[in-house]
Amino acid sequence: MSFINGALLGFLALGAVPILIHLLMKRRFKIVVWAAMEFLLASLEQNRRRLQLRDLILMLIRTAAVLFLVLSLARPSVTGKAASLFGGRGTVGAVILLDNSYSMGFHTGREERFEIAKRMARTVIGSLSKGSRVGVTLFSDVADREIPRPVHDLATAERVVTAAPLTGGGTDIATGIEAAWKTLADADAVQKEIYLVTDMQARGWPDPKDTEFAERLREISKKSTFFILNVGEGRTENLAATGLKLDDEFASTDMPVSFTVTARNFGTTPQQGVPVDLFIDDRKSATRTVDVGPHETASVTMHTRFTTGGDHKVRAQLGVDRLLADNERFLSVDVLDVIRVLIVDGQPGEDETGWGSESAFLKFALSPIDYTDPDSKTLIRTEVVQPLAAGERRYADYHAIVLANVGEIPAGRVERLRRFVNARGGLVIFPGSNVDPERYNSIFSTGGDPLLPCSLAAPYGDAEAKEEPFTLSTGSLEHPIVGYFGLPENKPYLAAPKFYRAFELKVPETREDEDGEAPAIVARFSDGKPAIVEKKVGLGRVIVFASTADLAWNTFPLRPAFLPVARRTVEYVTTGARAQRNIDVHAPIRAPLDLKDVNVQCTVLGPKGNRMSMEPTPFEQWAYVEVAETPFQGFYTLTLQKDPEETVVFAANCNTKESLLDQLTQDDLKKRYPDFSFKFVDSREDLKSVITSERVGIELWPYLLALVCVLLLLESFLAARWAPKE
């Protein structure tokens, strides 16, 4: 026997109250000498024993009533064979733990596993006796307690199960079980039951060496009846799209772009001639085929061209198989259309087109002139001004500002630059002979967080003698600006320029900004000293070069590498500080916005047509919108409802580790977790019969409460019957 409210058993001590009252109220006889009454003594002596017996009976009835009342409140219960003596079964506290990871979308040929799982879950709910309670938890790689506390309303639980969505998440059995037990631990029921409904995917179970999880299973299965309802059918053949990437770091309207689609065969059967379709904004752009051997990966490259800038939805789709969820990959691409750049030339040449000026080299690299078509438009449109004229420009009209050997910068203009960068602008600095490093470090450090990603020390090297030149290192070329030169055939181009003089860039090792992003070294010289350094500031980025953009200190502008480095630098500061557009399912979306948009209403349209409304949250120099729930793969479109309306597209992809469909069997579980007590039920078994055979238990409180009522009625009757007559 067990007690659901065992803490109340301490009140059994109240059974002593009737006994104490009996002792205190016990009849006391006062002796009075009266000769006339002596004849009554004989009669009283005869009645004394009868009266004492009556008092004792009433005391015992009252004591029993108190004791049985306390026992009924403690809710004793019996299970097993003892329960059958009372001819019934007790209430149950159950939790339905329903796996809604995307592998549950595997089609058996008749229906999806997830539909089978829902049907089994509804069968469990239908088997619960009147007065039972049930909770529902959905889980993939995160747990969602849809009914966090067991409820009596079984119809509501059925509706929750029926409406449960299939997500794009992976499987984490440990997370699901822990959430289920959190729901069930404090449930007041004769019998506690957990129903894990899953396809038994092997990767979802923790490593067999995880002794902590094994111990947790043992504890939970001792305190509850654990059912595992298997909806898997043992099939493991599956082909999945595991990757979709833009081959270059940036996409623009002025050049063709290519995408690489990767497919993996998770089964043992070769897949020949699998169609691969590339969609741009829901329009089919290209089609190829791919052959993938057993347990192998194959890639195919597909080319397209964008005619407009802005956010574009790119989707790759493989041929149809039994698991559709992993046949697609999604990618949000920010296509550059026009980049407006303001070049501030601190040392202009004899004329605007003279090669003595830094602006001439930069202008040629960023926006070359097509002499065959003078009216042709370029991706990057440049405007060159001198330092004094730069103060008259409206910085918000530009995407990036380049300071080329600009010496003196007024404090007010530095503050304007700071606001420009914080609002998603890009700042690129090429120092030169006009730059005083101490003055630069000072003016760019005023007004808060330093605008420079590094401090400038005195320049080293001799540009006049042009002796002992140093070059750019071709090792660790991982940054998007120089990643193009990471290919072996491109490295010689980056190593060709000779540098004779450069500033020493002192990069802090520990300082990070509020988002935890420290300054990064984009490229180094052959002697190991930093050549290019960048840092995120607010919503924008600042990049500092160690040497000039003209021929005064190096030969860089005359070498082929100068053009891609200059262009990629501007493209990077224009796009690099934007929100992370491509995420995994269940990862949050965090979109930074300009502070002026803090009161703008935002809506997010999800892949399933679900719409969410929210307002931006201010944070120091900018604002942000955060979407915490991204359970489905596909595109999430953030719309800022202002004039003109702005949209930002995010893409969420499933974790393709879930595409490996290998399963654990009942014997596998017993070997892994020998102390784990569970009942394994296959989808083809009669689930209701299995549950009924395992569920025997009844609460005794109704019987005890009825006995209390009988005792109280008996006590009242006897007390009235035996009361003295007037």
Secondary structure, DSSP 8 states (H G I E B T S, - for coil): -EETTGGGGGGGGGGHHHHHHHHHT---------GGGHHHHHHHHHHHHHHHHHHHHHHHHHHHHHHHHHHHHH-EEEETHHHHTTTS---EEEEEEEE-SGGGG-B-SSSBHHHHHHHHHHHHHHT--TT-EEEEEEESSSEEEEEEEEES-HHHHHHHHHH----S----HHHHHHHHHHHHTT---SEEEEEEEE--BGGGS--TT-HHHHHHHHHHHHHSEEEEEE---S----EEEEEEEESSS-EETTS-EEEEEEEEE-SSS-EEEEEEEEEETTEEEEEEEEEE-TT-EEEEEEEE--SS-EEEEEEEEE---S--GGGEEEEEEEEE--EEEEEEESS--SSTT-TTSHHHHHHHHHS---TT-TT---SEEEEEE-HHHHTTS-GGG-SEEEEES-----HHHHHHHHHHHHTT-EEEEE--TT--HHHHHHHTTTTSS-SSSSEEEEEES-TTTT-S-B-B--S---STTTGGGGSTTTHHHHH---BS-EEEEE--SS---TTS---EEEEEBTTS-EEEEEEEETTEEEEEESS-SSSSSBSGGGSTTHHHHHHHHHHHHHHTTS---EEETT--EEEEEEGGGTT--EEEE-TTS-EEEE--EEETTEEEEEE----SSEEEEEEE-SSS-EEEEEEEE--GGGG---B--HHHHHHH-TT---EEEETTS-HHHHHHHH--EEE-HHHHHHHHHHHHHHHHHHHHHHS---
